Amino acid sequence: MKNLAKRFMNDESGATAIEYGLIAAGIAVAIITAVNTLGSDIGKMFDRVGDKVDTIAKVAT
């Protein structure tokens, strides 16, 4: 039983896969945050452009 516990404590075969999974999760969170921020900013920009176009259209008519 001691031998089994010792082998289990020294086994690092899954550590690399877990590390890669954590790195991938961190990158995914960063990408999602960037996309949400950019999407919001782009939406606001289109709203401003639309308002300007409406103003110009009202002045032109």
N, C-alpha and C positions, 0 to 999 in steps of 0.2 A: 504494500500500500504506500509505503514511503517512497518507493521508486517511482510509482505512478504519479504521485503528487510532485515529485522533483522534476520529472519529465514534463508535466503540464506547466509548471512554473517557468521552465527554460524554453518552452516552445514559442517561437516567434513567427511561425509560418503565416499567420493571418494579419500581422501588424502592418505590412506594406499595403495590403488591400484596404485596410481601414484608413490608413493615412491618405491614400489616394482618394478615397471616398470623401473624407473631410475636406481635402483641398478642392475637389469638384463641387462640393456643397457651398464652400466659401465663394468660389468663382460664380456659381449660379446666383447667389444672393447679391453679389456685386453687379452682375448683369441686370438682374431684375430691378434693382434700385436705380441704375442708370437709365434703363428704358422707361421706367415710370416717371422719372424726373424730366427726361427729354420729351416724352410724350405730352406731359403737362405744359412744358414751355412751348412746344410747337403748336399745341392747341390754342394757347393764349396769343401766339403770333398770328395765327390765321384769323382769330377773332378781331385783332386790331386791324389787319389788312381788310377784312370784310367791312368793318366800321368805316374805314377810310374810303372804300369803294362806294359804300352807301352815301357818304357825305358828298363825294364828287358827283355821283349820279343825281342827287337832289339839286345840287348847284347847277348842273348842266341842263336840267329840264325846266 
